[in-house]
Structures are given as C-alpha cells and as structure tokens.
Amino acid sequence: MGELRAYAALAGAQARSAATYRWSFVTEMLANMGGTVFDALAVLVLFRATPTVGGFSLREAVLIVGLSSAGFALADFSVGNVDRLKTYVRAGTLDAVLVRPLAALPQLLLMDIPLRKALRVVLGFTLLGGAVVINDVAWTPARVLLVVLAPIAAAVFFSSIFVSSASLAFWWVDSGEIGSAFTYGGRDFTSYPITVFGDTFRGLFAYALGFAFVAYQPALALLGRTDPLGLPPWSGFLSPLVAGVAAVLAAVVWRTGIRHYRSTGS
C-alpha cells in the first residue's frame, strides 16, 4: 500500500502541475490530436486516387488504421514518455530515481504523465468505433472479444517497443532516432494494409518483428477475410499472444539495461 500511495502522489503532482497552466494545457491537448487526425487523413487522401489499395477498400483500410491508432495512442499516453530515458541518463537524473525504494520504470512513467495526449486516446478509439460501424462485421462471440482485446494488445505491443527502444540508452545515449524508427515508424507501418509493402520489408517488420498482428491480422479476422498472404484465418486472434511475447522481451531488455547502468557519480 505504501508503494501505491507513493505512485499516487507522483501522479497527483503531475496532474496538479498540468492544471496550473490551463490554457497551455488545453492548447497542447488539441495540438496532440494532430497525429491521429493526420493518420486518418493520409488514408483518405490515398483513396482519393484509387478505389482499392493492396486489395483493400477504404472502409477496410479505416478499420486497420483505427486499430493501429487506438493502440498506439493508448501506448503513447501510458508509457510514451519513457523515451526521455536518454535525457535522464545523460543528466544523471536516473541516479535519483534508482536510490528510491520504488521500482524505476513506474517512477519514470509518472515523472511526466502526458495528460496532454489524453484526447488522442479518445480520438483513436472513436476512429476505431466508427470503423467498426461502417464495416459489415458478422459478429460472433470471438469477434466481440477480439474487437475489445485487439486495441489493448496493440497498446501492449507498442508499449513494449517504447520500453525496448528507450532501454538502448543504457548502452548508447544518442539512440533516440533508432527508437523512433520502431515506435513512430511502426505506427505508420501498421496504419496501412501490409500487402502494399515489398516482400523483404514486409517479412522483416510485419512477421519477424510482429507488427502484422497489431492491426492487419486482427482486421482480417474481424472482417472474415482470407489473408492474401496465406496465413490461416485464426492468425488475427494471435495478437494478445504476440503482445505478451513482446512484453516479456521488453522486460528482459529493461532489466538487463538497468543492471548494465553505471551511475554518473552526480
């Protein structure tokens, strides 16, 4: 209970800090909606030139971008600020975190709660809800469960990528751009049907790294579509398993990095 009260105190302090400058906070919240809005607009613009992309219609593509946007927005809101770890390592701030009798990762996440990103989460799930409505989904108990679990699994997957990429700072402080290639680059990759990508690129990112199970495979399962790339129909239901594997790997990378870290001496 003591730890929970400490974490609650950290979260409360961040919330009070954000509420101090109300207009600045509101402006940042509205500005942060841009990422999700532009993801959707990019898909709409693409379909202005052609009725199908990679064998998918606009309605089906909106479902894919909805799953991706909802999962990424939730992950970015929950753990996205962990990418500031490189700054904490360089400045020696991490030393103060490690001497406290609390787990390091929750402290880092609560040091700067990105409340300004809350509307992105709302917008992401609104986009997903609209995509489900406009598509003719033949609902079954399995698909009802999938539409609930898929964005959560996507959030866990993206959160694992955030933590793993941020952990590179324990070995290489200037690793920010590499991390962004897998976090924000992964968001962009999962916003489109993976059939539009080349075989090598698709094999590496979609299946070797698991990004196909963020939105593409769950969307196929919800739509009842056969995968043009040949995976069986039940592949879309593997997204929670893939997310779980990613979370375990992220935990291993994080723990290894923490043990590798050497204090700045400050």
N, C-alpha and C positions, 0 to 999 in steps of 0.2 A: 504493500500500500504506500509505503514511503516513496518508492520509486515513481509510482503513478502520480502522486501529489507533486513530485519534483517536475515530471514531464508536463503536468497540467499547468504548473506555474510558468514554465518556459513558454508554453503555447499561449497562455493568457497574456504574458508580457508582450509577445509578438503581436497579438490581436490589438492590445491597447495602443501599441506603437503605431500600427497601421491606421487606427481610428483617429489618431491625433490630428493628422492632416487629411481631412475628409475629401476635399476636392481633388487633391493629388491622388488619393486612393481610388476615387471613382474614375478619374481620368485614366489611370493605369489599368483598371479593370476593363474599361471599354477598349483601350488600345490592345490589350492582350487577347481580345476576341478575334483579332485580325488573323491569327494563324489558322484557326478553324474555318473562318469565313473564306479565306483565300484558298484553302484546300478544296472546299466545295466549288468555289468559282472556277478554279482551274479545270475541274472535271466538266463543268457546264460549258466552258469555252471550248474544250477539246471536242465535245459532242456537237458543237455548232458546225463543225467541218465534216462530220461523218456520223451516220446513224448508229454504228457499232464500233467498238474499239476492242481489239483482241477477242472478238466473238461475243462481246457483252453489250447489252443495251444500256441506255442512260439510267434507267431505273435500277438495273442490277449493279451498275457501277456506283450509284449513290449508296447502295447498301454496303458495298465494300468500303467506300470512304467513310461512311457512318460508323462502321465497326472500328476502323482504324482511328478515326478522330476521337471517338468516345474513349477508347482505351488509352490513347496517347495523352489526351487532356487529363485524365484521371491520374496517370502515372506522373506526368509533369507537375501536377498540383501536389501530389503526395511526396515524391522523392526527387523531383527535378532539380531542386537547389543543391543536391549532393555534388553537382558538377562544379561547385565552388570549392571543393576539397583542395584543388591545386593551389588556390589562394591561401587557404588556411595552412597548408603545408609550407608554402613559401614564407608566409608571415610569422609562422610559429604559433598561430592561434590553436592549432590542433593539440599542442602540448597542454594547454589549459583544459581542454576537453578530456584528455586522457587521464589527468590526475583526479578527476571527479569520480566518485563511486557510482557511476552510471554507465550504461552501455554507450559506446562512442557514436554509433550510427544514429540512434534516435535523437541524441543531443544535436548532432549536425543537422538533422532534418528539421528540428524545432528551433534552431538558431535563426532561421529566416523562413518562416512559413509564407509561401507565396499566395496570400489571400487574394492578391490582385488577379490571380488566374482562375478564380472560382467560376466566373461567368463562362470561361472556356469549357469547363466541365459540363455546365448546364447546356451550353450550345451544342457540344459534341453529342450528348445524349438526346437532345432534341432532334438533331440531324438523323441520328440512328432511328429514333421513333418514327420520324417522317418517312424514312427509307423503308421501314417495315410495313408501314401503312400502304405505300404506293405499290409495293410488290405483292404479287398474288402468292402468298405463302400458304401452303397446305399444312395447317397446324396439327401437330401431334404432341404428345407429352414430351418426347425427346427434343423436339424443336423449340417448345416453350422453354425448356430447361436450357437449351443451347443459347437462345437469344438473351437469357439472363447471365449465363456464365461466360459467354464469348467476350464481351467487353471487359469483364473483370479479369479474365485470363490474359487478354491483350494488355491490360494495365500492369499485371504482374510481370508479363514478359518485358514490356518496355521499362518497368522499374528495375528489373534485373540488368537490362542493358545500361541504364543510367549508373547503377552501382558498380558494375564491372568496368565500364569505361572510366568512371571517376577514380576508381582504385588504381588506375595506371599512374596516377600522380605520386603514389608511394615509390615508384621506380623512376618515373620521368615526369618532372613537374610541368613541363611545357607540352602536355599531351592533350590539350583541350580540343584541337581540331580533329584529332583522331577519334576522340569520343563523340564529337558532334556528327561525324560521318556515320556512326552506327545508331545514334539516338534520333536526331532530326532527319538524317538521311534514311533511316529505317522507317520513319513516319511517312516520308514521301514515297518510298518504295511500296509500302503496304496500302497506299491510297489508290492504287490502280490495279486492274487485273494483271496478274504476273505473266499472262500469256503475251503481253506486249514487249517483254524483255527477251534478250538473247539467251541461248541455252546455257552458256558458261556463267553469265551473270546471274541467271535465274537459279541454276544449280547451286551456286555458292550462297547467295543471300536467302533465297526462298526456302531451300531444303537443308543445306548444310548448317545454316545458322538459324533456321526455323521461322523466318519471317512469313512464310506462306500460311502459317497457322494462326496468324494474328487476325486477318480479315478475309483473305481469299478463300481458304478452305471452309471456314465457318459459313461464309456467304453461300458457297455452293451447296452445303448441307441444308441451309435454310430454304434455298430456292428449289431444292430437289434436282439440281442439275448434275449431269455427268461431267466429271473433270476432263477437259480437253487434253490434259497432260497425262491422263491414265491412272491417277490414284483412285482407290476404291471409294465408294460413297460415304463410308464411315470415317474417312480421314478428317472431315470437318469437326468431328466430335473429339478429336485428339488435342484440341487447343489447350484445355486445362492441364493435360499431361505435359505437353511441351513447355507450358509456362512454369510448371513445377520443376522440371529439369533445369530450366534457365535460372530459376530462383536458387536452386541448390548450387549450381555452378557459380552464381554471383556471390553466394555466401562463402564459398571456398576461396574465391579470389579476394574478397574483402578481408577475411580472417588472415589469409597469407600476407596481404599488404600491411595490415595493422602490425603483424609480428615482424615484418621487414622494416617498418618505420623506425628511424633513429631521430631522437629529439634534436631540435635546432640548438638547444642549450640556452634558449632565451627564457 
